[in-house]
Amino acid sequence: MARLERLADKLDSRFSLFGIRFGYDSIIGLLPGIGDVAAAAPGAWIVFEGHRMGARPSVVARMAANSGIDIVVGSIPVLGDVFDVGFKANRRNIALLRRELEKDAAAVARRAERRRTQHG
C-alpha cells in the first residue's frame, strides 16, 4: 500500500507552484496526443493492484471510473490540463482502496473477536 501511495503522490501531488499541487500526470498530460494515454498506464496499475489486493468489484469499478474520467476529460486541450490538476484520480483511487482495506481489516477483527468470545 505504501508503494501505491508514493506512486499516486508522484503522479498527482509531487510539485507545488503558487500553492497548487500537481504531479507527473499533469506534466505528461501536456504532451499533445500521447500525454494522457502515457499517464494512464501507472493509474491503471493502481487499479489493477487494488483488484489484486482484494478490493470488492464495486470499489475497483469506482477506481476504474476515476481513471477513465481522468483520461477522457484530461484529453481535452487546456481545459483537461486544468481538470487534471484538480481531480487527482490517483489520489482518489488510493483513498478508495485504503478505506476498502481498512473496512476489510475491521471486519476480520470483529469476526475474530466473536469467535474468541464464543469459545472462551
N, C-alpha and C positions, 0 to 999 in steps of 0.2 A: 504494500500500500504506500509506503514511504517513497518508493521509486516512482510510482504513478503520480504522487503529489508533486514531486520535484519536476517531473516532465510537464505536468499541467502548469506549474508556476512559470517554467521557462517559456512555454507556448503562449501563455496569456498575461503574465504579470512580471516578466523579467526586468523590464526597464520602467523608468518613470521620467516624464517630461512635463513640467509645469503641474505636477500633482496628478497627472493622468498615467495610470499603469497600463502597459502594453507589453507584448512579448513577440517571440519569433513568428507566431501565427499571423500577427498583424503586419509584420515586416515582409514576410514571404508573400502574403496576400497582395501586396502592392505590385508584384510582377504580373503583367497582363497575361491572361490566358492560362498559364500553368501554376501561378502562385497559390490559388485557393485549393487546387487539386493536390499540389505537393504538400500543403499544410494539413490536408485532410488525413494523410497517412498516419501520423502519430495519434491523432484524435481517434481514428478507427482502432488503433491498437489499444487505447484506453478502454474503448467499448468492449473489445474482444476480451481483454483481461478481466473486465467486470463480469462477463459471462463465465469465464474460466474460474473465477473466484467464487462462483455460486450465487450471483445476484439473480433474483427472480426475473423471469422473462419480461414482465411489465416494466421493471427498472431498466433492464437492458434496452428495451424498446424506447423508453424515455431518453436514455443516453444517446441512442442512435438518432432519435428525432432532433436532439440538441445539435449533434454533429451535422445532420442534414440541413438544418436551418442555417448553421454557420456557413456551410458550403454554398447553399443556394443564394442567400442574401449577401454573403461575402463576395460573390462573383459579380455583383452589380458595381460598376465603376464608381468610385468616390464614396457614394452612399454606403456601399458594402464595407469599405475600409473603415468608415466611421462606426458602423454597426459592429464590426469585428472587435474594435477596441472596447466597446461597452458590453457586448453579450457574453464573452468569455465562456464559450461552450465547454472547454476542457475543465475549467474550474467548477462549472456547474455539474459536470459529469462526476467529478471526484467527490463533490458534496453528496450527490445522489448515492454513489457507491458506498461512501463512508456511513451514511445513515442506514443503508441496507445492511451492511455488515455489522453495525452496532446493534440493530434490531435483532439480527440473527444470533449474535452472541448473547444478548439479553434473554432471548427465548431458550437457548441451550442452558443457560444458567438457571432459569426458572424450572425447566424440566428436571435438571439435576437436583435442585433443592426439593422438589416434590417427591422425587424418588428417595432422597435421603430421609425425609420426614415420614414417608410411608413405611420404610424398612427400619426405622430407628426408633 
